[in-house]
Amino acid sequence: MRNPCVAHRGWSGRAPENTMSAIRMALEAPDVEWMEIDVQLSKDSVPVVIHDYTLRRTTNGRGDVRSWTAAELASLDAGRWFGSAFKGESIPMLEEVLRETKGRCKLNIELKTDGIRYPHIEEAVLDCIAKHGASEEVVLTSFHAGTLHRVRKLSRTIRTGLILDAWRNTLIYELGELGCDFLSIGYSRLNKDRLAQLKEAGIQTMAWTANDKRSIRKLSSLDPKLLICTNFPDRWREVMGVGVN
């Protein structure tokens, strides 16, 4: 048995993160079972796929994501920063990603909010998921507990998960209170005992973000069902002993 691979922001080691090129590249790998993406809202409340709250690092735009309409965001170049071969790559809308991934890959959708920013992101994302019939293929995750509470009030069936880069003895209790059956955690926080506790509580765990083969190998030794999130699925494949494209 080999650990499931989660392509972090798509295959972001080979293509610009959170773009359709990175997403399609991950989809073309038959053994990448999961993908992690980040979602925010445009000025006109359309779910868009981008990590940073500001545009500067990964696009040729400036200012906050939320200050631009979906059409304006789609007109930006989100690929040239990574390499000239990706010039003209756009910021995808969530519905574009769902159309590509449905029936092909599970999605870990991180809701990028601090509780004040994007007060209605939960409804917008849930509506988009329902429209594309993808409820069985996604888990909604967030660092913000209030956001997860709100998702659970809006849907009793959608899977949810907490993101954090820490461990505390109350964590499993907290996950239960939030109605989460998924944990996204910095990989250095995990060991066999903690994973055993999570498994006993019925929590599926994803370790992020392991980009070197040594770390991937160490994680794989902890539990064969641990999801390993990486920018480099090719390195995961080498460690797991499967063919490399």
KEKE-3310 file (N, C-alpha, C; in steps of 0.2 Angstrom, whole numbers, plus 5000, padded with zeros to 4 digits):
npx = (5004:5003:5005:4992:4994:4993:4992:4999:4991:4989:5000:5012:5026:5030:5022:5014:5007:4990:4984:4976:4985:4994:4984:4979:4991:4993:4981:4984:4992:4990:4990:4989:4978:4972:4970:4975:4968:4966:4954:4946:4935:4930:4927:4914:4909:4912:4919:4936:4952:4966:4980:4987:4981:4984:4988:5001:5012:5010:5004:5002:4995:4989:4986:4972:4964:4950:4946:4945:4934:4928:4929:4939:4950:4952:4957:4970:4988:4994:5004:5016:5026:5031:5037:5042:5035:5023:5016:5002:4994:4979:4970:4960:4943:4933:4923:4928:4938:4932:4924:4934:4940:4930:4925:4937:4947:4949:4946:4954:4948:4954:4947:4950:4950:4949:4938:4933:4936:4929:4914:4904:4909:4907:4894:4895:4904:4899:4887:4893:4899:4888:4881:4889:4888:4897:4899:4902:4915:4924:4933:4931:4942:4949:4959:4952:4941:4928:4923:4922:4912:4902:4901:4896:4884:4877:4878:4875:4881:4893:4910:4922:4937:4950:4964:4980:4996:5002:5002:4990:4984:4971:4966:4959:4947:4942:4941:4930:4920:4919:4914:4922:4930:4942:4959:4971:4988:5004:5018:5028:5023:5018:5018:5019:5011:5002:4996:4990:4980:4972:4967:4960:4950:4943:4947:4953:4969:4980:4996:5006:5019:5027:5041:5054:5062:5067:5059:5046:5048:5049:5037:5029:5032:5026:5012:5002:4991:4991:4989:4999:5004:5011:5022:5028:5023:5031:5042:5036:5031:5043:5048:5038:5039:5034:5032:5040:5035)
npy = (4994:5011:5028:5040:5053:5071:5084:5099:5114:5111:5103:5111:5112:5111:5119:5135:5139:5134:5136:5132:5125:5119:5111:5103:5096:5088:5080:5072:5063:5047:5042:5052:5055:5066:5083:5099:5115:5133:5145:5160:5175:5185:5203:5203:5192:5179:5163:5161:5154:5156:5159:5169:5184:5196:5202:5203:5193:5182:5186:5199:5209:5221:5225:5220:5204:5204:5216:5216:5212:5196:5195:5204:5199:5187:5192:5194:5190:5175:5167:5171:5174:5162:5156:5159:5151:5149:5161:5172:5163:5161:5167:5154:5151:5144:5135:5132:5123:5113:5108:5102:5092:5084:5068:5063:5067:5070:5084:5095:5109:5124:5137:5153:5163:5175:5176:5188:5194:5190:5187:5179:5168:5154:5151:5154:5145:5133:5133:5133:5120:5112:5115:5109:5096:5090:5086:5075:5073:5082:5091:5103:5115:5125:5137:5144:5142:5147:5148:5135:5131:5138:5132:5120:5123:5127:5115:5098:5088:5090:5087:5092:5101:5105:5116:5117:5121:5115:5105:5100:5093:5094:5093:5083:5082:5096:5095:5086:5094:5104:5096:5090:5078:5078:5082:5094:5096:5103:5094:5091:5090:5078:5061:5043:5040:5051:5050:5038:5040:5050:5042:5032:5040:5042:5052:5058:5061:5074:5078:5092:5103:5092:5092:5086:5071:5064:5068:5064:5050:5048:5051:5042:5031:5032:5030:5020:5026:5039:5055:5063:5078:5088:5098:5092:5079:5070:5067:5061:5049:5043:5039:5031:5021:5020:5021:5035:5050)
npz = (5000:4996:5001:4999:4986:4987:4977:4979:4977:4964:4952:4957:4958:4945:4937:4937:4952:4957:4945:4929:4921:4931:4937:4927:4924:4936:4935:4924:4929:4933:4946:4956:4968:4975:4976:4981:4983:4984:4988:4986:4986:4972:4969:4965:4971:4966:4967:4967:4962:4970:4980:4989:4998:4991:4975:4970:4970:4962:4950:4937:4942:4955:4972:4982:4980:4982:4978:4964:4951:4945:4931:4929:4936:4929:4918:4921:4920:4927:4926:4920:4930:4934:4924:4906:4898:4903:4901:4900:4907:4916:4931:4938:4939:4952:4947:4935:4938:4945:4935:4927:4936:4941:4945:4943:4952:4969:4979:4990:4996:5001:5011:5010:5022:5036:5044:5044:5032:5017:5021:5016:5010:5012:5008:4994:4989:4993:4985:4972:4972:4973:4962:4952:4956:4964:4978:4984:4982:4988:5001:5013:5019:5032:5041:5050:5063:5065:5052:5048:5057:5052:5039:5042:5048:5037:5029:5032:5027:5019:5019:5031:5036:5048:5047:5053:5060:5071:5087:5099:5114:5115:5103:5095:5102:5099:5085:5084:5090:5080:5070:5061:5050:5045:5045:5041:5042:5047:5042:5050:5063:5066:5072:5075:5086:5087:5075:5076:5086:5080:5069:5077:5081:5069:5060:5045:5039:5033:5028:5027:5020:5010:5002:4999:4996:5007:5018:5013:5013:5026:5031:5025:5032:5044:5043:5031:5026:5027:5020:5009:5006:4992:4982:4972:4964:4957:4965:4975:4969:4966:4978:4982:4974:4961:4943:4935:4926)
capx = (5000:5006:5002:4989:4997:4989:4996:4998:4990:4990:5007:5015:5033:5031:5018:5012:5002:4983:4982:4974:4991:4996:4979:4979:4997:4991:4976:4987:4996:4985:4991:4987:4971:4969:4973:4973:4968:4964:4948:4944:4930:4931:4923:4907:4907:4913:4924:4942:4957:4972:4982:4988:4976:4985:4989:5008:5017:5008:5000:5004:4990:4991:4981:4969:4960:4943:4945:4944:4929:4930:4931:4946:4955:4953:4961:4977:4993:4995:5009:5023:5031:5034:5041:5039:5031:5016:5014:4995:4990:4974:4967:4954:4937:4932:4919:4932:4942:4927:4923:4940:4942:4924:4925:4944:4952:4946:4948:4954:4947:4955:4943:4955:4947:4951:4932:4931:4937:4924:4909:4899:4913:4905:4888:4897:4908:4894:4883:4897:4900:4882:4880:4893:4887:4904:4899:4905:4922:4928:4933:4932:4946:4951:4962:4947:4936:4921:4921:4920:4906:4897:4900:4892:4877:4874:4877:4876:4884:4899:4916:4926:4943:4954:4971:4985:5003:5003:4998:4988:4981:4963:4964:4954:4940:4941:4938:4923:4916:4918:4911:4927:4933:4948:4964:4977:4993:5011:5020:5033:5019:5015:5022:5015:5006:4997:4992:4985:4975:4968:4964:4955:4944:4940:4950:4958:4974:4984:5002:5008:5019:5033:5044:5060:5061:5068:5053:5041:5049:5048:5030:5026:5034:5021:5005:5002:4985:4992:4989:5005:5003:5018:5022:5032:5021:5036:5046:5032:5031:5050:5048:5033:5042:5030:5035:5040:5034)
capy = (5000:5017:5034:5044:5059:5077:5089:5105:5119:5107:5101:5117:5111:5111:5124:5140:5136:5136:5137:5126:5121:5115:5106:5098:5092:5083:5076:5068:5058:5042:5040:5057:5055:5072:5090:5105:5122:5139:5149:5167:5178:5191:5209:5202:5186:5173:5159:5161:5150:5159:5158:5175:5189:5201:5199:5205:5188:5177:5189:5205:5214:5224:5226:5214:5200:5205:5222:5215:5207:5190:5196:5208:5194:5182:5195:5195:5185:5172:5162:5173:5175:5156:5155:5162:5146:5150:5168:5172:5159:5166:5164:5151:5151:5137:5131:5129:5118:5108:5104:5097:5087:5080:5061:5061:5068:5073:5091:5099:5116:5128:5143:5158:5169:5176:5177:5195:5194:5186:5184:5174:5163:5147:5150:5154:5139:5127:5133:5131:5113:5109:5116:5104:5089:5087:5086:5068:5073:5088:5092:5111:5116:5132:5138:5148:5138:5150:5147:5128:5131:5141:5127:5114:5125:5127:5109:5093:5082:5091:5085:5098:5099:5110:5117:5120:5119:5114:5099:5101:5088:5095:5094:5078:5085:5101:5092:5083:5100:5107:5092:5089:5072:5079:5087:5096:5098:5103:5087:5090:5089:5071:5055:5037:5040:5055:5047:5032:5044:5052:5036:5029:5045:5043:5058:5057:5066:5076:5081:5097:5101:5088:5093:5082:5064:5061:5069:5060:5044:5047:5052:5036:5026:5033:5026:5020:5029:5046:5059:5067:5084:5090:5102:5087:5072:5065:5064:5056:5043:5040:5036:5025:5015:5019:5024:5043:5052)
capz = (5000:4996:5004:4993:4985:4986:4973:4982:4972:4958:4952:4958:4956:4938:4934:4942:4957:4957:4938:4926:4919:4936:4939:4922:4925:4941:4933:4920:4933:4935:4953:4960:4970:4978:4974:4986:4980:4988:4985:4988:4982:4969:4971:4963:4975:4962:4970:4962:4964:4971:4987:4992:4998:4987:4968:4967:4970:4957:4944:4935:4945:4961:4977:4985:4976:4983:4975:4957:4948:4942:4924:4929:4938:4924:4912:4923:4919:4933:4924:4918:4936:4935:4918:4900:4894:4905:4900:4898:4911:4920:4938:4937:4943:4955:4943:4930:4942:4946:4928:4925:4941:4943:4943:4941:4957:4975:4980:4996:4995:5007:5011:5012:5026:5043:5047:5043:5025:5014:5026:5013:5006:5013:5004:4987:4987:4993:4979:4966:4972:4972:4955:4948:4958:4967:4985:4987:4980:4990:5008:5013:5025:5034:5047:5054:5066:5064:5045:5048:5060:5047:5034:5045:5049:5030:5026:5037:5024:5016:5023:5033:5040:5051:5045:5058:5060:5078:5090:5106:5117:5114:5095:5093:5104:5095:5078:5085:5091:5074:5065:5056:5050:5041:5048:5037:5047:5045:5042:5056:5069:5066:5073:5075:5091:5086:5069:5079:5090:5074:5066:5081:5081:5063:5057:5040:5040:5027:5030:5022:5013:5010:4995:4998:4996:5014:5022:5010:5015:5033:5032:5023:5037:5050:5042:5024:5024:5028:5014:5008:5001:4990:4976:4968:4964:4954:4970:4979:4965:4966:4985:4983:4969:4955:4937:4935:4919)
cpx = (5004:5002:4998:4993:4992:4994:4994:4997:4991:4998:5012:5023:5035:5028:5016:5006:4995:4981:4980:4979:4993:4991:4979:4985:4996:4986:4979:4991:4991:4985:4990:4980:4968:4973:4970:4974:4965:4959:4947:4938:4932:4926:4916:4905:4907:4919:4930:4947:4964:4974:4983:4982:4977:4988:4997:5012:5016:5005:5004:4999:4993:4985:4978:4964:4953:4942:4944:4938:4932:4933:4938:4951:4957:4957:4969:4982:4995:5001:5016:5028:5034:5039:5038:5035:5024:5013:5007:4991:4985:4973:4961:4949:4936:4928:4923:4936:4938:4925:4928:4941:4936:4925:4932:4949:4948:4950:4948:4954:4948:4951:4948:4951:4949:4944:4929:4931:4932:4919:4905:4903:4910:4899:4890:4900:4903:4890:4886:4898:4894:4880:4883:4892:4893:4904:4902:4913:4927:4928:4934:4936:4947:4955:4957:4942:4929:4919:4919:4914:4900:4895:4895:4885:4873:4873:4879:4880:4891:4905:4920:4932:4947:4961:4975:4992:5005:5000:4996:4984:4973:4961:4959:4947:4938:4938:4931:4918:4914:4914:4915:4929:4939:4953:4970:4982:5000:5014:5025:5030:5017:5020:5017:5009:5001:4993:4987:4979:4970:4964:4958:4949:4941:4942:4955:4963:4978:4990:5005:5015:5026:5036:5051:5058:5062:5062:5047:5042:5048:5041:5027:5027:5029:5015:5004:4995:4985:4992:4995:5004:5010:5017:5025:5029:5026:5041:5042:5032:5038:5050:5044:5034:5037:5034:5035:5040:5040)
cpy = (5006:5023:5038:5051:5065:5082:5096:5111:5117:5105:5107:5117:5112:5116:5129:5138:5139:5139:5131:5122:5116:5109:5101:5093:5086:5078:5071:5062:5053:5041:5046:5057:5061:5078:5095:5111:5127:5143:5155:5169:5184:5197:5207:5195:5180:5170:5159:5157:5154:5159:5165:5180:5195:5198:5199:5199:5184:5180:5196:5211:5216:5225:5219:5210:5202:5212:5222:5211:5201:5191:5199:5203:5189:5185:5196:5189:5182:5167:5164:5173:5168:5154:5157:5157:5146:5157:5168:5167:5163:5163:5161:5152:5144:5133:5128:5123:5112:5104:5100:5091:5082:5073:5059:5062:5071:5079:5093:5106:5120:5135:5148:5164:5169:5177:5184:5196:5189:5183:5179:5169:5156:5146:5149:5148:5133:5127:5131:5123:5109:5109:5111:5097:5086:5087:5080:5068:5078:5087:5100:5111:5123:5132:5141:5144:5140:5148:5139:5127:5133:5136:5122:5116:5125:5120:5103:5088:5083:5090:5092:5096:5105:5110:5120:5118:5119:5107:5101:5095:5088:5094:5089:5080:5091:5099:5090:5089:5104:5103:5090:5081:5072:5084:5088:5099:5098:5097:5086:5089:5082:5066:5049:5037:5045:5053:5042:5035:5047:5047:5033:5034:5046:5049:5056:5063:5067:5079:5086:5100:5098:5088:5089:5075:5061:5062:5065:5053:5043:5047:5045:5030:5026:5029:5026:5024:5037:5050:5063:5072:5087:5094:5097:5080:5067:5063:5059:5049:5039:5036:5030:5020:5014:5023:5032:5045:5056)
cpz = (5000:4998:4998:4993:4984:4983:4976:4977:4965:4958:4952:4957:4949:4934:4939:4946:4956:4950:4935:4923:4925:4938:4934:4922:4930:4939:4928:4923:4936:4943:4958:4962:4972:4975:4979:4982:4985:4985:4989:4984:4978:4971:4970:4966:4971:4965:4965:4966:4964:4979:4991:4992:4993:4980:4966:4966:4964:4951:4943:4938:4952:4966:4979:4980:4976:4980:4967:4956:4946:4935:4924:4931:4933:4918:4914:4921:4926:4931:4923:4924:4936:4930:4911:4897:4897:4905:4897:4902:4915:4927:4936:4942:4946:4951:4937:4932:4943:4940:4926:4930:4943:4940:4942:4947:4963:4976:4987:4995:5001:5006:5014:5015:5033:5047:5046:5035:5022:5018:5023:5008:5006:5008:4996:4985:4988:4987:4973:4966:4971:4965:4950:4951:4961:4974:4988:4986:4983:4998:5008:5020:5026:5040:5053:5057:5065:5057:5045:5052:5055:5041:5036:5046:5042:5027:5031:5034:5021:5021:5025:5037:5042:5048:5051:5057:5068:5081:5097:5108:5116:5107:5093:5096:5100:5088:5079:5086:5085:5069:5060:5056:5046:5045:5043:5042:5045:5047:5048:5063:5070:5068:5074:5080:5090:5080:5072:5083:5085:5071:5070:5082:5074:5059:5051:5040:5034:5030:5025:5024:5012:5003:4994:4999:5003:5018:5019:5013:5022:5035:5030:5028:5043:5049:5034:5022:5025:5021:5014:5003:4999:4983:4970:4968:4961:4960:4974:4975:4966:4973:4986:4978:4963:4949:4937:4927:4917)
residu = (MET:ARG:ASN:PRO:CYS:VAL:ALA:HIS:ARG:GLY:TRP:SER:GLY:ARG:ALA:PRO:GLU:ASN:THR:MET:SER:ALA:ILE:ARG:MET:ALA:LEU:GLU:ALA:PRO:ASP:VAL:GLU:TRP:MET:GLU:ILE:ASP:VAL:GLN:LEU:SER:LYS:ASP:SER:VAL:PRO:VAL:VAL:ILE:HIS:ASP:TYR:THR:LEU:ARG:ARG:THR:THR:ASN:GLY:ARG:GLY:ASP:VAL:ARG:SER:TRP:THR:ALA:ALA:GLU:LEU:ALA:SER:LEU:ASP:ALA:GLY:ARG:TRP:PHE:GLY:SER:ALA:PHE:LYS:GLY:GLU:SER:ILE:PRO:MET:LEU:GLU:GLU:VAL:LEU:ARG:GLU:THR:LYS:GLY:ARG:CYS:LYS:LEU:ASN:ILE:GLU:LEU:LYS:THR:ASP:GLY:ILE:ARG:TYR:PRO:HIS:ILE:GLU:GLU:ALA:VAL:LEU:ASP:CYS:ILE:ALA:LYS:HIS:GLY:ALA:SER:GLU:GLU:VAL:VAL:LEU:THR:SER:PHE:HIS:ALA:GLY:THR:LEU:HIS:ARG:VAL:ARG:LYS:LEU:SER:ARG:THR:ILE:ARG:THR:GLY:LEU:ILE:LEU:ASP:ALA:TRP:ARG:ASN:THR:LEU:ILE:TYR:GLU:LEU:GLY:GLU:LEU:GLY:CYS:ASP:PHE:LEU:SER:ILE:GLY:TYR:SER:ARG:LEU:ASN:LYS:ASP:ARG:LEU:ALA:GLN:LEU:LYS:GLU:ALA:GLY:ILE:GLN:THR:MET:ALA:TRP:THR:ALA:ASN:ASP:LYS:ARG:SER:ILE:ARG:LYS:LEU:SER:SER:LEU:ASP:PRO:LYS:LEU:LEU:ILE:CYS:THR:ASN:PHE:PRO:ASP:ARG:TRP:ARG:GLU:VAL:MET:GLY:VAL:GLY:VAL:ASN)
# end
